[in-house]
Amino acid sequence: MNKIFIALLSGIIFGLGLSLSQMTNPNKVIDFLDIFGNWDPSLAFVMMGALAVTFISFRFVLKRPEPIFEEGFHQSKRTDIDKSLLIGAAIFGAGWAMSGYCPGPAVASLGAGNFEALIMVLSIYTGFFSQKWFSRKIFNA
């Protein structure tokens, strides 16, 4: 129960941070990505703040033998850059640029009853399931 409460509290804090920084506003995000048009650099400061907190806190957290509310850390063992990673990153970036929604802010926007965010989240899950289906068809054929 304690683990679920901490996860819920963390999600609420994360969602509030996304909302306060206006990362849930697709127009703000699109203006940030539009470097040759109506560029709004303010989200760069949000990202720099997040990177600074992550850079510093990971130095301390990963020195622990295990997380406080979990049996172990869940980190990817892969460090290679392959074709699938590059294609996935390109699709992710294109989706973000076209919609103005990154997955986290899209989920946070659901709490505000945003219909566009619902379409985005459903599209994300459609992509998840499609990728899984295509991977099985291609690699298990």
Summary of the structure (lengths in Angstrom):
residues: 141
radius of gyration: 17.7
end to end distance: 43.3
largest distance: 49.2
contacts: 312
relative contact order: 0.11
helix: 69%
strand: 0%
